[in-house]
Amino acid sequence: MSLAPVDIPRHKPSNPYNYTKVDLAKRKKALIDIERDFPNVPKMWAEWLYDTIENMPPEEVEKIINNGEWEKPSEKYQAKGGTIKCGEVLD
């Protein structure tokens, strides 16, 4: 029985948007800034937001911001938007 080294391939993170190394560095920096500035936003939401805004045409982003479409409930997903009026924190 020999104890020869086994080549195990390293994990390669997925890159569905085909970001370059520079784009990935910018994304990483932006996500660190988001986490610092908005600590209550889940990391995955921040990643989704970054990827969506980065890959959306700038005109569409401006339209969403200027028309306040992000404040309305989603018609596409029938999600209920708004704030929680009551809540209980259990320790």
N, C-alpha and C positions, 0 to 999 in steps of 0.2 A: 504494500500500500504506500503510495507516494503522496506527499503533501505539496503538490505543485500549486503555485498561485493560480487562482481562478480570476479571469477577467470578468468583472461584473460591470455592465454599462452604467454610467452615471445618469442620474435623472436629468432630463432636459425639459424645462418648463415650456408649456404650450405658448404659442405666439400666434393666435388666430388672426390678429390684425397686421401681421408681418412688420412689426416695429423693428427699426434698426437698433443698433447698440446705443446710439445717441438718443433715439426716441424712448428706449427703455429707461435710460438714465433720467431723462426729463420726467417720465411717468413716475419713476420711483421718488424723485424729489417732490413732485406735485402731491403724491399720496402722503408723504411725510408731512408736508405743509398742511394738507387737509386734516390729517390726524391731530396735528398741533393746534390748529385753529378751531376745529370742530370735534372735540374729543367724544361727543355722544353719538356721532354718526358711525355706524358699523363699517368696518374696513371694506367689506364686500360691496356695500352701497357706494362707497367712495370710488372703488375700482370701476364699478358699472358706470357711474356718472362720468368719470374721466374718459373711459373708452367711448362712451356715447357721444360726449361733446367733442372729443378729438376727431371722431370719424364722421361727424355730421357736418353738412355744409354750413358755413358761417351765417348765411342768410336765414336758414331755418332756426339756428340758435337765437339770432336777434329777434326773429318773429315770436318765438316762445317767450323770450324775456319781455319784449315790449308789449305783447298782448296779454301777458299774465296767464298764459295757458298752463303754466306749471302750478297755478293756484287752484285750478278747477279740477273736479273729479274726472278721472279718465273715462272717456266714452268707449274707448277700444276695449278696456279690460273691466269695465264696470266696477272700478275700485271706489271705495268711499273715502274721500279725502277729508281733511279737517283736523282739529285738535281734540285731544281727550279732555272732556270737561270734568271728569272725576276719575280718580284712580286710588288704588290702595297699595302701599308698599309693605310687603311681608318680609320680615327678617328671618 
